[in-house]
Structures are given as structure tokens and as C-alpha cells.
Amino acid sequence: MVVSLCNPCSRYGDALKPRIGDEPVDHASQSQMVTRSGRHNLVVRPADAGDDRLLFDWVNRPDSLAYMLKTEGAVAWADHQRWFDARLRDDDSAIWIGELDQRPAGQVRLQRSTRGLVVAIYVDPGSRRRGVASGLLRHADAQAAIR
């Protein structure tokens, strides 16, 4: 079963409620998407306030910083907290965490802008080449279609 989840607190109403196929599901009973990723199940769940340190660590990894377009050098904790809190409250933003074997493996973020939908993705080096990026992008693509 593939469950797709989007931010139910968004101003987009019923179109963004969790669904299995075309059927809406109760948010309390379904909180993640599960998809096959090679020999592993990739679980994709919405990011929450408890993910702030994880995303902070990932954004400050050298492999992440090397590809930043707007950031030079490491991101300060206070700056990251402000940014992350704002993204969680922003109806035009959604962040999901992908997990393999119950361990964080990567993240994907959708951000609506005046020029379209921006997709940001990061996969932890230990989880690369295991289908995480493609699973996260499939999830983001499904969510973008309804946003």
C-alpha cells in the first residue's frame, strides 16, 4: 500500500489531506508514505519540530554546503531554527523526512515561489545508492501535482 501525505494544516483544504489512492484518510490513523526502495522500505513522513537538529546537521555537512546557491559557509544554529520554524508554519512549504530501517535517510522540501515550485533534496551519504532520492522525488512529485 502506498500512502501519500501532505500538510493537512495548509490553506489548500481537502486537496492536501492524506490519501490512499483517491480516498481521503484520517490523519490520525495514517501519517506516512511507505514505498519500496531496493530491498528496503522507504518511509516518508512529514518533518516536525523534532527534526530541527537533524536538518541542521545535514545542511552543515560539507557535501551539502558545496551545492548551496544562497549560503556561504556553515549555517548558524539560531538562523537555522528561525528558518525551520518559519518553514513549518508556511503554507507554501512542506518538508518530508525519508527513513530506511527506521533511521533518517534524507529529506525533500517543496517551496512555492512566484516562479513555481522549488524542490530541495538531501540524502545522507550512508543512505545513498539505495533508492532514497528517487523515492523522495516520487513523493514530492505526487505532492506537487496536488499543490
N, C-alpha and C positions, 0 to 999 in steps of 0.2 A: 504494500500500500504506500502511495506517495502522498504525503500531506504537505500542502504549501501553506505557509503562514505569512501574514503581513501584519503591519501595525494596526491593531484594532482601535487604537486611540486617535486615529487620524481623522481629519475633516472629510475624508473621501467616503465615509459611511460604509454601507453594506458591501461595496465593491472591494473593500480591503479587509473584510473579515476572513478568518481562517476558513479554508475549504478543502474538501476531499473531492477531487474532480470538480463538478459544478455545484455540489451540495455544501452549503454553509455548515460549519460545525461549531459546537460550543467551545469558546476559547478556553474555558477551564479544563475541558477534557482533552484538548489537543494543543500542544504548544511547540511542535517541531515538525520538520520535514525529514524523512528518512529516505535515502537513496543508496543504491549500490555504488561503491567506488572500488573497483577491482575486487579484491577478496573481502573488503571491509564495508561496513555500513557507515556512510557519512550522515551524521545527524546535523541538521541545520536548525538553529534556534535563534530567536531574536536576542540581540545584545541587551543587557540590562546594566544597572548601575554597578553591579559587582564585577563587571568586565573592564572597569576603568584601568586597573593596573596591567592586565593582560595586553590591552591595546596600547597602553603607554610603552610597555616593554617592546612590543612588536614595532611600533613606529620609530623607536630609537635604535633598532638593530642596524648595523652598517649596511646590510643588503637592502633595507627599506629606505634609509636615508639617501642612498646612492641614486634612487629614482624619484625623489621628491622634486616637484616642479616649483613649489612655492616656499619651501622650507630649506634654510641653510643651517646645518648643524643640528645638534640634538634639541628636542622639544623639552621645555621645562615642565615639571610636574603640574604646577599651577596653571600654566597655559593649556596643557592637555586636559586637565579637569574642567576648565571653563568650556573648551571646545566640545568635549564629550558630553557634558551636561546639556549644552545647547543642542547638540545633535539628537539626543534622546527626547528632547521636548519639541523638536522641529517637525512639523507635519510634512515637510518636504524632504525629509531624510529618514532613512531606515538602515540599520546595521544588523547583520546576522553573523553568528559565530558557527563555524563548521567544526564538528568534533569527530575524531576517529578513535575508536576504542575508549570512549569517554574522556578523551584528552583534547583540549583545544588544538585545532589543526590549521585554522585560517579564518579570515573574515572577509566579508564583502559588504560594501556600502553603496546605496543608491542615494543620490542627492539631486533633487530637481533644481535646475537653474534656468535663467532666462534663455539660455542657448540649448536646452534639452536636459537629458538625464545623464548625470555623471556617474560612472561606475568606478569604484576603487576596490582593489582586491589585494590581499596579502596572504601568503601561505607560509607557515612555519617551515624552516629548512628541513626539519626532521620528518615532515609530512609530505614533502614534495615527491612528484612522480608516482603518486598513489591515487590520482583522480580527484583530489580535493578542489583544485582550481576549476576544473570542468563542472563538478557538482555545484560549487558555489555560483558559478556563472549561469548554470541552468536555472538555479533558484532565482537569481537576480533577474534573469530574462523573463521568467514566469511572473515575477512581481512587477516588472516594468510594463508588461502587457496590460496589467490592470490599473496601473497608476496613471 
